[in-house]
Amino acid sequence: MNLNEIKQLPDVMSKEQLESYIIQYLDSIENLEKLNILETLECFSEFADRKTYTYELLSDSLRKRLDSFLQKIWNDTSSEVVDVYSSVVVNLT
């Protein structure tokens, strides 16, 4: 999945559907050697927007997986990256 595909997802979906998409996305990027961090965070931001409409927290195991991944890609060299990163951490994990 890429950012354009994620933006095309419905705004409202079940927690289970959302988790499935997030897992699919994580599976596709976790082992990449080269990763566009800003685009990755923008994808997670899109997921976070959709999570709002579930009115539920993500499963503990997925939140831990996301937290671990986000720690690995932390980069504070760009204020834009830090802004999106902060939003993702607060709203998705």
C-alpha positions in Angstrom: 0.0 0.0 0.0 1.1 3.5 -0.6 -0.1 6.9 0.5 -2.5 7.4 -2.4 -4.1 4.0 -1.8 -4.5 4.7 1.9 -6.1 8.0 1.2 -8.7 6.2 -0.9 -9.8 4.0 2.0 -13.1 4.8 3.5 -13.1 7.3 6.3 -15.2 5.1 8.5 -14.5 1.4 9.0 -14.5 -1.1 11.8 -11.6 -1.4 14.2 -10.9 -4.8 12.8 -10.7 -3.6 9.2 -8.5 -0.7 10.2 -6.1 -3.0 12.1 -6.0 -5.3 9.1 -4.9 -2.4 6.8 -2.3 -1.2 9.3 -0.9 -4.7 9.7 -0.8 -5.1 5.9 1.1 -1.8 5.6 3.5 -2.6 8.4 4.2 -6.0 6.8 5.1 -4.2 3.6 7.5 -1.6 5.1 9.1 -3.1 8.2 12.0 -4.8 6.4 12.7 -2.2 3.7 16.3 -1.0 3.7 15.3 2.4 2.3 12.2 4.1 3.7 10.7 7.6 3.0 10.1 8.5 6.7 7.8 11.5 6.0 5.6 9.5 3.6 5.5 6.6 6.0 4.4 8.9 8.8 1.8 10.5 6.5 0.4 7.0 5.9 0.2 6.4 9.6 -1.5 9.8 10.0 -4.1 8.8 7.5 -4.7 5.6 9.6 -4.9 7.8 12.7 -7.6 9.9 11.1 -9.7 6.8 10.4 -9.1 5.4 13.9 -10.9 8.4 15.3 -14.1 7.1 13.8 -13.8 3.7 15.4 -14.1 5.2 18.9 -11.8 2.4 20.1 -8.2 1.9 20.9 -6.2 -0.4 18.6 -5.3 -3.8 20.1 -2.5 -3.9 22.6 -0.3 -6.0 20.4 -0.7 -3.7 17.4 -0.1 -0.6 19.5 3.1 -2.2 20.8 4.2 -3.1 17.3 3.5 0.4 16.0 5.3 1.9 19.0 8.4 -0.2 18.3 8.4 0.6 14.6 8.0 4.3 15.3 10.9 4.3 17.7 13.1 2.8 15.0 12.3 5.5 12.5 12.5 8.5 14.8 14.3 11.4 13.2 14.3 14.9 14.6 16.2 16.6 11.8 13.1 18.1 10.2 10.3 20.0 11.9 7.8 18.7 9.4 8.7 15.1 10.3 8.6 15.9 14.0 5.1 17.4 13.6 3.7 14.5 11.8 5.5 12.0 14.1 4.0 13.7 17.2 0.5 13.6 15.7 0.8 9.9 14.9 2.2 8.9 18.3 -0.6 10.8 20.1 -3.5 9.7 17.9 -2.5 6.2 16.8 -0.6 4.5 19.6 
